[in-house]
Amino acid sequence: MIRPATAFRFKDRFSQPGSMKSLFEVLGKWKDAVYIPPKIEQSTNHGGTFIFRDDEVLFAHYDESPGTHYDPIEAAKLAIEAAN
């Protein structure tokens, strides 16, 4: 089931200049790749973004729904800051 957060995230992403061109470039590479999960609940698996220092969690972001991942540029900045 798609949640409203997914639709809003897609809207935000696709409203940026050049984003549709990037989307079509990526999708064009997946024309022969089809994945159908064995169980419907597997189609809504969610991920997250985590930054650790040893056993300490420095940052945690749990994706609310598909497509609502944390900004990778911001995650990289946090990781670099944590490493210094």
Phi and psi restraints in degrees (range 20) as a CNS / XPLOR table:
assign (resid 1 and name C) (resid 2 and name N)
       (resid 2 and name CA) (resid 2 and name C) 1.0 -85.2 20.0 2
assign (resid 2 and name N) (resid 2 and name CA)
       (resid 2 and name C) (resid 3 and name N) 1.0 131.5 20.0 2
assign (resid 2 and name C) (resid 3 and name N)
       (resid 3 and name CA) (resid 3 and name C) 1.0 -93.7 20.0 2
assign (resid 3 and name N) (resid 3 and name CA)
       (resid 3 and name C) (resid 4 and name N) 1.0 159.5 20.0 2
assign (resid 3 and name C) (resid 4 and name N)
       (resid 4 and name CA) (resid 4 and name C) 1.0 -55.7 20.0 2
assign (resid 4 and name N) (resid 4 and name CA)
       (resid 4 and name C) (resid 5 and name N) 1.0 -34.4 20.0 2
assign (resid 4 and name C) (resid 5 and name N)
       (resid 5 and name CA) (resid 5 and name C) 1.0 -59.9 20.0 2
assign (resid 5 and name N) (resid 5 and name CA)
       (resid 5 and name C) (resid 6 and name N) 1.0 -35.4 20.0 2
assign (resid 5 and name C) (resid 6 and name N)
       (resid 6 and name CA) (resid 6 and name C) 1.0 -64.8 20.0 2
assign (resid 6 and name N) (resid 6 and name CA)
       (resid 6 and name C) (resid 7 and name N) 1.0 -47.9 20.0 2
assign (resid 6 and name C) (resid 7 and name N)
       (resid 7 and name CA) (resid 7 and name C) 1.0 -61.3 20.0 2
assign (resid 7 and name N) (resid 7 and name CA)
       (resid 7 and name C) (resid 8 and name N) 1.0 -42.4 20.0 2
assign (resid 7 and name C) (resid 8 and name N)
       (resid 8 and name CA) (resid 8 and name C) 1.0 -66.1 20.0 2
assign (resid 8 and name N) (resid 8 and name CA)
       (resid 8 and name C) (resid 9 and name N) 1.0 -37.9 20.0 2
assign (resid 8 and name C) (resid 9 and name N)
       (resid 9 and name CA) (resid 9 and name C) 1.0 -65.8 20.0 2
assign (resid 9 and name N) (resid 9 and name CA)
       (resid 9 and name C) (resid 10 and name N) 1.0 -43.6 20.0 2
assign (resid 9 and name C) (resid 10 and name N)
       (resid 10 and name CA) (resid 10 and name C) 1.0 -60.5 20.0 2
assign (resid 10 and name N) (resid 10 and name CA)
       (resid 10 and name C) (resid 11 and name N) 1.0 -43.1 20.0 2
assign (resid 10 and name C) (resid 11 and name N)
       (resid 11 and name CA) (resid 11 and name C) 1.0 -59.3 20.0 2
assign (resid 11 and name N) (resid 11 and name CA)
       (resid 11 and name C) (resid 12 and name N) 1.0 -46.2 20.0 2
assign (resid 11 and name C) (resid 12 and name N)
       (resid 12 and name CA) (resid 12 and name C) 1.0 -61.3 20.0 2
assign (resid 12 and name N) (resid 12 and name CA)
       (resid 12 and name C) (resid 13 and name N) 1.0 -43.8 20.0 2
assign (resid 12 and name C) (resid 13 and name N)
       (resid 13 and name CA) (resid 13 and name C) 1.0 -68.5 20.0 2
assign (resid 13 and name N) (resid 13 and name CA)
       (resid 13 and name C) (resid 14 and name N) 1.0 -42.8 20.0 2
assign (resid 13 and name C) (resid 14 and name N)
       (resid 14 and name CA) (resid 14 and name C) 1.0 -78.8 20.0 2
assign (resid 14 and name N) (resid 14 and name CA)
       (resid 14 and name C) (resid 15 and name N) 1.0 -14.0 20.0 2
assign (resid 14 and name C) (resid 15 and name N)
       (resid 15 and name CA) (resid 15 and name C) 1.0 -85.9 20.0 2
assign (resid 15 and name N) (resid 15 and name CA)
       (resid 15 and name C) (resid 16 and name N) 1.0 -2.7 20.0 2
assign (resid 15 and name C) (resid 16 and name N)
       (resid 16 and name CA) (resid 16 and name C) 1.0 -81.3 20.0 2
assign (resid 16 and name N) (resid 16 and name CA)
       (resid 16 and name C) (resid 17 and name N) 1.0 143.8 20.0 2
assign (resid 16 and name C) (resid 17 and name N)
       (resid 17 and name CA) (resid 17 and name C) 1.0 -55.4 20.0 2
assign (resid 17 and name N) (resid 17 and name CA)
       (resid 17 and name C) (resid 18 and name N) 1.0 132.7 20.0 2
assign (resid 17 and name C) (resid 18 and name N)
       (resid 18 and name CA) (resid 18 and name C) 1.0 79.4 20.0 2
assign (resid 18 and name N) (resid 18 and name CA)
       (resid 18 and name C) (resid 19 and name N) 1.0 -2.6 20.0 2
assign (resid 18 and name C) (resid 19 and name N)
       (resid 19 and name CA) (resid 19 and name C) 1.0 -69.4 20.0 2
assign (resid 19 and name N) (resid 19 and name CA)
       (resid 19 and name C) (resid 20 and name N) 1.0 -35.5 20.0 2
assign (resid 19 and name C) (resid 20 and name N)
       (resid 20 and name CA) (resid 20 and name C) 1.0 -67.7 20.0 2
assign (resid 20 and name N) (resid 20 and name CA)
       (resid 20 and name C) (resid 21 and name N) 1.0 -37.1 20.0 2
assign (resid 20 and name C) (resid 21 and name N)
       (resid 21 and name CA) (resid 21 and name C) 1.0 -60.8 20.0 2
assign (resid 21 and name N) (resid 21 and name CA)
       (resid 21 and name C) (resid 22 and name N) 1.0 -45.2 20.0 2
assign (resid 21 and name C) (resid 22 and name N)
       (resid 22 and name CA) (resid 22 and name C) 1.0 -62.0 20.0 2
assign (resid 22 and name N) (resid 22 and name CA)
       (resid 22 and name C) (resid 23 and name N) 1.0 -41.2 20.0 2
assign (resid 22 and name C) (resid 23 and name N)
       (resid 23 and name CA) (resid 23 and name C) 1.0 -61.1 20.0 2
assign (resid 23 and name N) (resid 23 and name CA)
       (resid 23 and name C) (resid 24 and name N) 1.0 -46.9 20.0 2
assign (resid 23 and name C) (resid 24 and name N)
       (resid 24 and name CA) (resid 24 and name C) 1.0 -66.4 20.0 2
assign (resid 24 and name N) (resid 24 and name CA)
       (resid 24 and name C) (resid 25 and name N) 1.0 -33.2 20.0 2
assign (resid 24 and name C) (resid 25 and name N)
       (resid 25 and name CA) (resid 25 and name C) 1.0 -63.3 20.0 2
assign (resid 25 and name N) (resid 25 and name CA)
       (resid 25 and name C) (resid 26 and name N) 1.0 -44.2 20.0 2
assign (resid 25 and name C) (resid 26 and name N)
       (resid 26 and name CA) (resid 26 and name C) 1.0 -68.0 20.0 2
assign (resid 26 and name N) (resid 26 and name CA)
       (resid 26 and name C) (resid 27 and name N) 1.0 -47.6 20.0 2
assign (resid 26 and name C) (resid 27 and name N)
       (resid 27 and name CA) (resid 27 and name C) 1.0 -62.7 20.0 2
assign (resid 27 and name N) (resid 27 and name CA)
       (resid 27 and name C) (resid 28 and name N) 1.0 -33.1 20.0 2
assign (resid 27 and name C) (resid 28 and name N)
       (resid 28 and name CA) (resid 28 and name C) 1.0 -61.9 20.0 2
assign (resid 28 and name N) (resid 28 and name CA)
       (resid 28 and name C) (resid 29 and name N) 1.0 -29.1 20.0 2
assign (resid 28 and name C) (resid 29 and name N)
       (resid 29 and name CA) (resid 29 and name C) 1.0 -78.7 20.0 2
assign (resid 29 and name N) (resid 29 and name CA)
       (resid 29 and name C) (resid 30 and name N) 1.0 -15.5 20.0 2
assign (resid 29 and name C) (resid 30 and name N)
       (resid 30 and name CA) (resid 30 and name C) 1.0 -102.1 20.0 2
assign (resid 30 and name N) (resid 30 and name CA)
       (resid 30 and name C) (resid 31 and name N) 1.0 13.5 20.0 2
assign (resid 30 and name C) (resid 31 and name N)
       (resid 31 and name CA) (resid 31 and name C) 1.0 -58.3 20.0 2
assign (resid 31 and name N) (resid 31 and name CA)
       (resid 31 and name C) (resid 32 and name N) 1.0 -29.9 20.0 2
assign (resid 31 and name C) (resid 32 and name N)
       (resid 32 and name CA) (resid 32 and name C) 1.0 -101.9 20.0 2
assign (resid 32 and name N) (resid 32 and name CA)
       (resid 32 and name C) (resid 33 and name N) 1.0 0.4 20.0 2
assign (resid 32 and name C) (resid 33 and name N)
       (resid 33 and name CA) (resid 33 and name C) 1.0 -99.3 20.0 2
assign (resid 33 and name N) (resid 33 and name CA)
       (resid 33 and name C) (resid 34 and name N) 1.0 112.2 20.0 2
assign (resid 33 and name C) (resid 34 and name N)
       (resid 34 and name CA) (resid 34 and name C) 1.0 -126.4 20.0 2
assign (resid 34 and name N) (resid 34 and name CA)
       (resid 34 and name C) (resid 35 and name N) 1.0 129.1 20.0 2
assign (resid 34 and name C) (resid 35 and name N)
       (resid 35 and name CA) (resid 35 and name C) 1.0 -125.4 20.0 2
assign (resid 35 and name N) (resid 35 and name CA)
       (resid 35 and name C) (resid 36 and name N) 1.0 119.0 20.0 2
assign (resid 35 and name C) (resid 36 and name N)
       (resid 36 and name CA) (resid 36 and name C) 1.0 -116.1 20.0 2
assign (resid 36 and name N) (resid 36 and name CA)
       (resid 36 and name C) (resid 37 and name N) 1.0 113.5 20.0 2
assign (resid 36 and name C) (resid 37 and name N)
       (resid 37 and name CA) (resid 37 and name C) 1.0 -65.5 20.0 2
assign (resid 37 and name N) (resid 37 and name CA)
       (resid 37 and name C) (resid 38 and name N) 1.0 148.3 20.0 2
assign (resid 37 and name C) (resid 38 and name N)
       (resid 38 and name CA) (resid 38 and name C) 1.0 -63.9 20.0 2
assign (resid 38 and name N) (resid 38 and name CA)
       (resid 38 and name C) (resid 39 and name N) 1.0 -29.8 20.0 2
assign (resid 38 and name C) (resid 39 and name N)
       (resid 39 and name CA) (resid 39 and name C) 1.0 -125.0 20.0 2
assign (resid 39 and name N) (resid 39 and name CA)
       (resid 39 and name C) (resid 40 and name N) 1.0 137.5 20.0 2
assign (resid 39 and name C) (resid 40 and name N)
       (resid 40 and name CA) (resid 40 and name C) 1.0 -58.2 20.0 2
assign (resid 40 and name N) (resid 40 and name CA)
       (resid 40 and name C) (resid 41 and name N) 1.0 -34.8 20.0 2
assign (resid 40 and name C) (resid 41 and name N)
       (resid 41 and name CA) (resid 41 and name C) 1.0 -67.3 20.0 2
assign (resid 41 and name N) (resid 41 and name CA)
       (resid 41 and name C) (resid 42 and name N) 1.0 -19.3 20.0 2
assign (resid 41 and name C) (resid 42 and name N)
       (resid 42 and name CA) (resid 42 and name C) 1.0 -73.7 20.0 2
assign (resid 42 and name N) (resid 42 and name CA)
       (resid 42 and name C) (resid 43 and name N) 1.0 -17.4 20.0 2
assign (resid 42 and name C) (resid 43 and name N)
       (resid 43 and name CA) (resid 43 and name C) 1.0 -76.8 20.0 2
assign (resid 43 and name N) (resid 43 and name CA)
       (resid 43 and name C) (resid 44 and name N) 1.0 -9.6 20.0 2
assign (resid 43 and name C) (resid 44 and name N)
       (resid 44 and name CA) (resid 44 and name C) 1.0 -118.6 20.0 2
assign (resid 44 and name N) (resid 44 and name CA)
       (resid 44 and name C) (resid 45 and name N) 1.0 24.9 20.0 2
assign (resid 44 and name C) (resid 45 and name N)
       (resid 45 and name CA) (resid 45 and name C) 1.0 -60.3 20.0 2
assign (resid 45 and name N) (resid 45 and name CA)
       (resid 45 and name C) (resid 46 and name N) 1.0 139.7 20.0 2
assign (resid 45 and name C) (resid 46 and name N)
       (resid 46 and name CA) (resid 46 and name C) 1.0 -113.7 20.0 2
assign (resid 46 and name N) (resid 46 and name CA)
       (resid 46 and name C) (resid 47 and name N) 1.0 154.0 20.0 2
assign (resid 46 and name C) (resid 47 and name N)
       (resid 47 and name CA) (resid 47 and name C) 1.0 -117.6 20.0 2
assign (resid 47 and name N) (resid 47 and name CA)
       (resid 47 and name C) (resid 48 and name N) 1.0 -153.2 20.0 2
assign (resid 47 and name C) (resid 48 and name N)
       (resid 48 and name CA) (resid 48 and name C) 1.0 -175.0 20.0 2
assign (resid 48 and name N) (resid 48 and name CA)
       (resid 48 and name C) (resid 49 and name N) 1.0 176.5 20.0 2
assign (resid 48 and name C) (resid 49 and name N)
       (resid 49 and name CA) (resid 49 and name C) 1.0 -126.2 20.0 2
assign (resid 49 and name N) (resid 49 and name CA)
       (resid 49 and name C) (resid 50 and name N) 1.0 128.9 20.0 2
assign (resid 49 and name C) (resid 50 and name N)
       (resid 50 and name CA) (resid 50 and name C) 1.0 -135.7 20.0 2
assign (resid 50 and name N) (resid 50 and name CA)
       (resid 50 and name C) (resid 51 and name N) 1.0 141.2 20.0 2
assign (resid 50 and name C) (resid 51 and name N)
       (resid 51 and name CA) (resid 51 and name C) 1.0 -125.9 20.0 2
assign (resid 51 and name N) (resid 51 and name CA)
       (resid 51 and name C) (resid 52 and name N) 1.0 126.7 20.0 2
assign (resid 51 and name C) (resid 52 and name N)
       (resid 52 and name CA) (resid 52 and name C) 1.0 -119.0 20.0 2
assign (resid 52 and name N) (resid 52 and name CA)
       (resid 52 and name C) (resid 53 and name N) 1.0 152.6 20.0 2
assign (resid 52 and name C) (resid 53 and name N)
       (resid 53 and name CA) (resid 53 and name C) 1.0 -126.3 20.0 2
assign (resid 53 and name N) (resid 53 and name CA)
       (resid 53 and name C) (resid 54 and name N) 1.0 108.2 20.0 2
assign (resid 53 and name C) (resid 54 and name N)
       (resid 54 and name CA) (resid 54 and name C) 1.0 55.9 20.0 2
assign (resid 54 and name N) (resid 54 and name CA)
       (resid 54 and name C) (resid 55 and name N) 1.0 -120.1 20.0 2
assign (resid 54 and name C) (resid 55 and name N)
       (resid 55 and name CA) (resid 55 and name C) 1.0 -94.1 20.0 2
assign (resid 55 and name N) (resid 55 and name CA)
       (resid 55 and name C) (resid 56 and name N) 1.0 -0.6 20.0 2
assign (resid 55 and name C) (resid 56 and name N)
       (resid 56 and name CA) (resid 56 and name C) 1.0 -88.7 20.0 2
assign (resid 56 and name N) (resid 56 and name CA)
       (resid 56 and name C) (resid 57 and name N) 1.0 130.2 20.0 2
assign (resid 56 and name C) (resid 57 and name N)
       (resid 57 and name CA) (resid 57 and name C) 1.0 -85.3 20.0 2
assign (resid 57 and name N) (resid 57 and name CA)
       (resid 57 and name C) (resid 58 and name N) 1.0 114.4 20.0 2
assign (resid 57 and name C) (resid 58 and name N)
       (resid 58 and name CA) (resid 58 and name C) 1.0 -89.0 20.0 2
assign (resid 58 and name N) (resid 58 and name CA)
       (resid 58 and name C) (resid 59 and name N) 1.0 -29.2 20.0 2
assign (resid 58 and name C) (resid 59 and name N)
       (resid 59 and name CA) (resid 59 and name C) 1.0 -152.5 20.0 2
assign (resid 59 and name N) (resid 59 and name CA)
       (resid 59 and name C) (resid 60 and name N) 1.0 138.0 20.0 2
assign (resid 59 and name C) (resid 60 and name N)
       (resid 60 and name CA) (resid 60 and name C) 1.0 -140.7 20.0 2
assign (resid 60 and name N) (resid 60 and name CA)
       (resid 60 and name C) (resid 61 and name N) 1.0 128.7 20.0 2
assign (resid 60 and name C) (resid 61 and name N)
       (resid 61 and name CA) (resid 61 and name C) 1.0 -131.4 20.0 2
assign (resid 61 and name N) (resid 61 and name CA)
       (resid 61 and name C) (resid 62 and name N) 1.0 120.4 20.0 2
assign (resid 61 and name C) (resid 62 and name N)
       (resid 62 and name CA) (resid 62 and name C) 1.0 -100.9 20.0 2
assign (resid 62 and name N) (resid 62 and name CA)
       (resid 62 and name C) (resid 63 and name N) 1.0 121.8 20.0 2
assign (resid 62 and name C) (resid 63 and name N)
       (resid 63 and name CA) (resid 63 and name C) 1.0 -63.1 20.0 2
assign (resid 63 and name N) (resid 63 and name CA)
       (resid 63 and name C) (resid 64 and name N) 1.0 128.4 20.0 2
assign (resid 63 and name C) (resid 64 and name N)
       (resid 64 and name CA) (resid 64 and name C) 1.0 -69.2 20.0 2
assign (resid 64 and name N) (resid 64 and name CA)
       (resid 64 and name C) (resid 65 and name N) 1.0 -37.9 20.0 2
assign (resid 64 and name C) (resid 65 and name N)
       (resid 65 and name CA) (resid 65 and name C) 1.0 -160.5 20.0 2
assign (resid 65 and name N) (resid 65 and name CA)
       (resid 65 and name C) (resid 66 and name N) 1.0 170.7 20.0 2
assign (resid 65 and name C) (resid 66 and name N)
       (resid 66 and name CA) (resid 66 and name C) 1.0 -55.0 20.0 2
assign (resid 66 and name N) (resid 66 and name CA)
       (resid 66 and name C) (resid 67 and name N) 1.0 135.7 20.0 2
assign (resid 66 and name C) (resid 67 and name N)
       (resid 67 and name CA) (resid 67 and name C) 1.0 89.0 20.0 2
assign (resid 67 and name N) (resid 67 and name CA)
       (resid 67 and name C) (resid 68 and name N) 1.0 -2.4 20.0 2
assign (resid 67 and name C) (resid 68 and name N)
       (resid 68 and name CA) (resid 68 and name C) 1.0 -105.5 20.0 2
assign (resid 68 and name N) (resid 68 and name CA)
       (resid 68 and name C) (resid 69 and name N) 1.0 35.2 20.0 2
assign (resid 68 and name C) (resid 69 and name N)
       (resid 69 and name CA) (resid 69 and name C) 1.0 -69.4 20.0 2
assign (resid 69 and name N) (resid 69 and name CA)
       (resid 69 and name C) (resid 70 and name N) 1.0 162.0 20.0 2
assign (resid 69 and name C) (resid 70 and name N)
       (resid 70 and name CA) (resid 70 and name C) 1.0 -72.5 20.0 2
assign (resid 70 and name N) (resid 70 and name CA)
       (resid 70 and name C) (resid 71 and name N) 1.0 148.9 20.0 2
assign (resid 70 and name C) (resid 71 and name N)
       (resid 71 and name CA) (resid 71 and name C) 1.0 -60.0 20.0 2
assign (resid 71 and name N) (resid 71 and name CA)
       (resid 71 and name C) (resid 72 and name N) 1.0 120.2 20.0 2
assign (resid 71 and name C) (resid 72 and name N)
       (resid 72 and name CA) (resid 72 and name C) 1.0 -64.5 20.0 2
assign (resid 72 and name N) (resid 72 and name CA)
       (resid 72 and name C) (resid 73 and name N) 1.0 -31.3 20.0 2
assign (resid 72 and name C) (resid 73 and name N)
       (resid 73 and name CA) (resid 73 and name C) 1.0 -66.7 20.0 2
assign (resid 73 and name N) (resid 73 and name CA)
       (resid 73 and name C) (resid 74 and name N) 1.0 -43.9 20.0 2
assign (resid 73 and name C) (resid 74 and name N)
       (resid 74 and name CA) (resid 74 and name C) 1.0 -65.0 20.0 2
assign (resid 74 and name N) (resid 74 and name CA)
       (resid 74 and name C) (resid 75 and name N) 1.0 -39.1 20.0 2
assign (resid 74 and name C) (resid 75 and name N)
       (resid 75 and name CA) (resid 75 and name C) 1.0 -62.7 20.0 2
assign (resid 75 and name N) (resid 75 and name CA)
       (resid 75 and name C) (resid 76 and name N) 1.0 -41.2 20.0 2
assign (resid 75 and name C) (resid 76 and name N)
       (resid 76 and name CA) (resid 76 and name C) 1.0 -64.6 20.0 2
assign (resid 76 and name N) (resid 76 and name CA)
       (resid 76 and name C) (resid 77 and name N) 1.0 -41.6 20.0 2
assign (resid 76 and name C) (resid 77 and name N)
       (resid 77 and name CA) (resid 77 and name C) 1.0 -60.4 20.0 2
assign (resid 77 and name N) (resid 77 and name CA)
       (resid 77 and name C) (resid 78 and name N) 1.0 -43.8 20.0 2
assign (resid 77 and name C) (resid 78 and name N)
       (resid 78 and name CA) (resid 78 and name C) 1.0 -63.5 20.0 2
assign (resid 78 and name N) (resid 78 and name CA)
       (resid 78 and name C) (resid 79 and name N) 1.0 -40.7 20.0 2
assign (resid 78 and name C) (resid 79 and name N)
       (resid 79 and name CA) (resid 79 and name C) 1.0 -66.0 20.0 2
assign (resid 79 and name N) (resid 79 and name CA)
       (resid 79 and name C) (resid 80 and name N) 1.0 -42.6 20.0 2
assign (resid 79 and name C) (resid 80 and name N)
       (resid 80 and name CA) (resid 80 and name C) 1.0 -64.2 20.0 2
assign (resid 80 and name N) (resid 80 and name CA)
       (resid 80 and name C) (resid 81 and name N) 1.0 -43.4 20.0 2
assign (resid 80 and name C) (resid 81 and name N)
       (resid 81 and name CA) (resid 81 and name C) 1.0 -60.8 20.0 2
assign (resid 81 and name N) (resid 81 and name CA)
       (resid 81 and name C) (resid 82 and name N) 1.0 -41.1 20.0 2
assign (resid 81 and name C) (resid 82 and name N)
       (resid 82 and name CA) (resid 82 and name C) 1.0 -67.9 20.0 2
assign (resid 82 and name N) (resid 82 and name CA)
       (resid 82 and name C) (resid 83 and name N) 1.0 -29.4 20.0 2
assign (resid 82 and name C) (resid 83 and name N)
       (resid 83 and name CA) (resid 83 and name C) 1.0 -77.2 20.0 2
assign (resid 83 and name N) (resid 83 and name CA)
       (resid 83 and name C) (resid 84 and name N) 1.0 -20.7 20.0 2
